[in-house]
């Protein structure tokens, strides 16, 4: 069994500062990466910035900066965001790095050698904002301006000499691949969208531009710049030292396990990228997961609309674990979802402060007062104790399956329910009522509850890592020992060690009056 796992975020376009959409994609990828590590996998988690193209060049000119200088400044903000979001990424790639240039040039040469690239003239609609080409039926006219139906971005008519990739030649091969690999594109709605698009027939894709200079030059024709998406997508293999396909990293991690992307760039990842790879005779990624948009005022966030939500501001006010939990719990992963400050507060209060956080505080406080601050041993568990523990453990394979299918919403719903049930078990068992007459029973209740807290903390660790690691550390379980396998271990507590001090995990948020 291959115990390696390679996951990527979208390659972010640093034409402006990071927003909530960037944070959402990154958090999703981070959760999957962390969970696979808990399963014992060797994980490579990649994120980074896509820094070429006309849009960047124009933004740099606006700011009276050299494009590279402009990118250095903005990319730094994205790199800083990885720390703020508490991401566990192993690499951060920039498409202005020399390792990336080598990979792009090699991929280009492979496409030329395969006969899939030819020189012609391009004429059609192009969006600078989206760095995308659109057919006539994909645009509409509003107030005298041509815009993309899907993104709302302005499009311009472009005519210039261009190299083309024979995308049309790969329609059947792509459809065949989608049919044989049903989970290649998830969720199913995205898969259906891509299949329908390809079935309509693919047109050859313009893969170079002459109207600007900021990008990777076409080998042997320096007046052309390689199309930004052919350039950008290559980051997934340039991070693995391609074209050296015999190196340790490439052999271990390619093909990628999951590309986590927003639905607006699905076509690039599920149509163009696989076609490039097929033409270059390289393996395709195992999965492309296209999540929905985070909406602000029921609209996609964009600089032009002025509705961008700042994740850093929310984190400063409420906390990073709180934001991570809310985005995963309340936003259906495959669909668009709006952020509501009211819902965020309620989620923090109900699920984190009153449920998981309160459970940990109550149980540990009781142990401190009644058990010399040590988790008690238990000689005999009753059926009610075993039922609580076995419900979770028996469902563990299904929970793992849900996570590995990127079904985060069902996963977290199940785990939260176990947390509520544990609270109910603790209340109904009333250890405070039995401690005098039946201390053994009290010990069994406390042991069972601590065992369940341990299990819940492991299952929530990939989502709220800071808080759960505090809880497990309180129970004298080191960070390096946290794993899914530990859930099956009933003997992992050191009963001779005192519990460490646990500060309040989640402050309850008072509603504004």
N, C-alpha and C positions, 0 to 999 in steps of 0.2 A: 504493500500500500504506500502510495506517494504521500508523505506527510508534510508537503510544502504547500503554501497557499500564497498567491500573489493577487493583491487587490489594489485598485487605483481609484483616485478621484478624477473628475474631469480635469483637464489641463486648463487652469484658470487664465482668462484674458485680462491682464492688468492695466486696462485703460482707465480705471478708476479704483477707488478704495474698496476693500471687500465688503459685501453685504450679507444679509441673512441667507440668501440663496446659496452663496459659497459655503457658509457655515453649515447649512443643512446637509449638503452633499458630503462635506468632510466628516461630519459627525456620524452619518450613516456608515461610511466606509470604515471609520475608526471602530465603531461598534462591532462590525463583522471581523475586523482584524484582531481585536482584543479577544473576541469569543473563540476564534480559531486557535489563538495562543493558549487559551484555557483548555482546549481540546488536545493540546500537545503538538500542534503543528508549528513548523518553522515558517514564519510569516514575513513577507515583504510587502510593506504598505507604502505606496508611492503617491505623492502629490507634487504640485509644482505650477509653474506659470508659462503660458504661451505668449511669446513676446514679439512676434513679427507681424507684418501686415500694414496695410494702408491706414487703418484706424489708429494704430499705435503711432505711426509716423505723423499723422495729423494732430493727435493729442500732444505729442512732443513739440511740434511746431507751435501749437497754441501756447504752450508753456515756455516757449523759447529755450528748449533744451535739446541736446542731442538725443536721438531715440534710445540709445543704450543707457545714457544717464537717466532718462525718464523711467525706463524699465527698472533700473537698479533701485530707484526710490520706491516705486509702486510694488515691485516684487518683494521688497523687504517687508512691506506691510502684510503681504500674504504669508510670508514666512513667520512673522511675529504672531499672526493669527493662529498658526498651528500650536503655539505655546498657550495662547489664551484659551483656545478650545480644548486644551489638554489632549491633543492628538498624539497617537503613538506611532506616527509615520517614521519609517526607516530611511527615507530618502526624500529630497526635495529637488526636483529637476527644473532647470530653466532652459528654454529653447535657444538661448543665446550662448550656451556652454559649448565648448569644443567637442565634447563627447557626443553631443546631439548632432552637430554639423556632420560628423563622420557618418552617423547612422542614416541621416536623411539623404546624403549624397549616394550612399550605397543602395538604399532602397530605390532611389530614382534610377540609378544605373541598372538595377535588376529589372525594373519595369521597362526601360528602354530595350534591354537585351531580350526580354521576352516578347518584344514586338507590340507592347500595349501602350506605347506613347508615340504620338505623331504630331507634327507641326502643321497648324492651319490658322484660320482667323476666327476669333470669337466675336459674336454679337448677341447681346441678350441683356436681361435684367440682373443687376448685381446690387446687393446690399452691403455697404461698407460696414455698417453696424454689426450685421450678422456674419460677415465674411462668408456670404453664401450666394449661390446663383439660384434664380427662380424662373420657372416656366411661366408662360402667359396666364395659365389658369390658376397660378398660385399668387397672383397679385390682383389688387383692386385699386380703383381711383377714388380718393376721398379729398374733397376740397381742392381739386385740381392737382393732387399729388399722388404718385404711384407708391403704394406700400405693399409689403408682404402681408398676406391674409393671416399667416400663422404667428408672426412676431410683431406686426404693426410697424416695422422699421421701413424707412424710406428706401426705395430702390432707384437706381439710375440705369439708363441705357448705356451699355459699354460696347465699344467696337475696337478691337486690337488684335495683333498677332498673338497667338497663344499655342502652347503645347496642350494636347488633349490626351486623356487617359481613356482607353476603350472600355468604358464602363458597360456599354450596351452588350458587349460580348460575354459578360459575366452574369446576366440575368438568370439564365437557367441554372447555372452552377449555384448561385446564391439561393434560389428557391429550393433546389434539391437539398442544400445544406440545412436550411430552415426546417424542411420537412423531416429530415433524419435526426435533427437535434432540436427537439421541441422546446427545451429549456434554454436555448441559446439566447433568446430575447425574452425578458420578463419585465413586468407582468404580462399576462396573455394579451391584454388590450394593446400593449405596445407591439407585441409580435404581430398581431393581426394588422395593425397600422402599417408596419414595414412590409409585410407580405403583399398587402393590397397595393402599396406604392410600387413595388418591384414588378408585380403582375401587369401593371399599366404599360410597362416597357421603360427601360432605362436609356437615357441619352448619354453620349460621351461627355466626359467631365473636363472642363478647362482646368488645367493644373499649373498654369504659370501666368504671370502678369508682367507687363512692361511699363505700366503707368506709374509705378513707384519703385523705390530702390531698397526699402527696409525689409530685408529678409535674406534667405539663403539663396544664393545664385544657382541657376541651372548649370550643372557641369557642362563645359564646352560651349556655353552660350550665355555669357555674363550679362547680356542686356535683359535677360528674363529672370524674374524672381519666382521661386517655387511657391505654388498656392499654399496659403497659410495652413489650411487643414491637412494637406498631405504632410507638411512640415510638422504640425502640432501633434498629429496622431502618432507619429513615429516615436514620440517621447516614451511610449510604453515599452519599446524595445531598446531605445538608446540608453535607458536607465540600466539595462542588462548587458551593456557593452557590445551590442550589435554594431558591426557585422561579425564579431567574433562569436559564432554560434556554438563553439566548442568550449567556451569558458564556463566556469562553475555556476555562475549566477544564471546565465541563459539556460543552461541545461536543467537547472533545478526549478526555475520559476516560470519559464515560458512553455506552453501558453498560459496567459493570465487566467486566474480563476474567475474574477469578476471585475468588469469595468462598471463602476457606479457613476451614473451621469444623470443630468436633468433631461426631461423629455424633449426640450428644444434642440438638443444636439444628437438626437437618436439616429437620424439619417446618416450623419457622418460616421457614427460608431457601428451601426448595424448594417449599413450598405457600403459606403465608400471604404471604410477600413478593412472589412473582410475581403472586398474585391482586390484592394491593393495587396493584401497578404497572399491571397490565392495566386495572383499574378506573379508575385515574388517567390512563390513556392515555400511559404512559411506557414506554420500552424496557426489556426484561428484561436482567439480567446474562447474560453469555455462558456462565458456568459456576459451579456450586456444587460444591466438592470437600469431601466429608465424611470426614475421617480418623478413625481409631479412637482409643481411650483409651490413655493411659499408665497402666498399672496398678501398684499397690503391693501386694505380697503377693497378687497375682492378683485384686485388687479395684479398682474405680474409686476414685480418690482423692476423699475428702470430709472436711470438717471434723468432721462427726458421727462418722465412723469413726476419726478420729485417725490416719490413714495418709498424710497429706500429705507429699510429698517436696519439700524446699526446693532449688530450682535454684541459688540463690546459694551455698548451702553446698557443693554439688558443684563449682560453678565455682571457688570459692575453693580447693578441694582439688586439682582436676585441670586446670582451665583451660576457657575458653569454647569455643575451637575443638575441644577434645577432646569436650566435651559435645555440641556441634552435630553433629560427625561421628558419634559413637556413636548418637545418636537417629535419625539418618537411615540409617545403615548397618544397624543391628541391629533396628530396628522396622519391620515391613512397613507401609507408609503407609496402606493401606486397612483394616488390622486393628488389634485391640488388641495392645499389647505391654508386657511387664513389664520394669522396669529392674532389672538385677542389677549390683551393684558389682563382682562378680567378672568378669562379661562386659565391663563398662566398662574395667576394667584390662587385660584381654586384648586388647580392641579397640585401645586406645591403644598397647600394646606391639607388637602384631603388625602392624597396618596403618599406624600413624603413626610410632612410634619406629623400629621395625626395617625398615620398608619405605620409605615416602616420605621420612621424615626422615633415615634412615641413608643413603639414596641421595644426597641432596643434600650431606650432610656429606662423604661419601667422595669424591665427584666433585670438589667444590670444593677439598677439601684436596689432592687429587692435582694439580689444576691449579695451585694455589699453589706446590707443591714442584717441579713439572716444566715449567711453561709460563709462568713469570714472572707468575703469578697473573692471566693473561688467557685468555679462551676462545679456543682456536686456530682458525684458518681451516682449511678442508679443501678440497683441490683435487679429491679423488676419493673418492666414497663407493662402497663395495662393496655387493653385493646384500643382504648381511645387514643393513647399515645402512639401506638404502632400505626393506627389508621392515619393519623396526621402525617407521620413521616413517610409511610408507604405510598400515600396518595401522590406526593411529589416525586419520590424515587421511581415509582412505577411509570410515571409519565415522563421521566427524564429523556428517554429516547425520542419521544415525540417533540419535546421542547427543543432538543438539539436539531431535529429534522426541520422544525419551523424556522429556526435561525439560519440553517444552511440553505433553505429555500427563500431566504430574504423576506420571510413573513414575520416582520418585527412586531406588527400590531397584535397578531394573535399570541405571539410569544409573551409580550409584556403583559397582555391582558391576563393570561394564565398565571404568570408569576405574581402579579398584584393580587389576584384572587387568593393565592396561597398565603400571601401576607395578611390579608383580611381574616382568613380562616385561622391563622396562627394567633392573631389578636383575640379572636373569639374563643379559641381553645384556652388561652391563658386566663381570660376572664371567667369562662365557665368552670375551669378546673380549680380556681380560687386557692392558690398555694398559701395565701395569708390565712385562710380559714382552717387549713389542715396542719399547719406547721407545728402546733402544740401537741396535738394528739396523734398525728401520723407523720413524723418528719421524713420517713422513707418515701411516703407519697409526695410530699413537698419536693423532695430531691428529684423524683422521677419527672414531675411536672417541669421543674426548672431545667433539668438535663434535656428533656424533649424540646422545650421552647428554645434553648440555646442551640441545639442541633438544627432546628428549623431556621433560626436566625442565620446560622452559618451557611445553610443551603441557599436561603434567599439572597444572602449577600454575594455568594458566588454567582448565582444566576443573574443578579443585577449588576455585577461588577463591570461588564463591558459597557453598560449604559451610564451608570453613575460611579465611576471608578474611585474618585476621591473619597466619597462618603462610605462606600462599602469597604474600602481598604482600612479606613479608620475603625470600622466596626470589627473587622477581622483581626486587626492589630490589637484592639481592646481584649479580644479573646485569646491573644498570644499566638495567632496564626500569621506567620510571616508572609509578606507579599509574594515571595518566590515560590511558596508552597500552594498558592491558590490555583486550583484546577477543577475541572468538571469531575474528575475521578475522586476528589476529596468529598464529594456529596455522598458517595457510597461508604465512606469511612466513618464508622461510629466510635472510633477510638482515637480521634485526632486532638482531643482536648488534653492539655496538661492540667490535671486537677490539683496539682500542688502549687501552681502559680496563681497569684492574685490577678484579677482583672485590672487592666490598665484604665486610667481615667478616660472617659468619653465625654467630650463637650457636646453641647446641643448640635445635632447634625443639620437641622433645617429650622430656621426661625419662622414662626408662623407670621404670615403677612396680614396686617390689619387692613381692611378695606377703607378706602378714602371716603370720608363723609362729606 
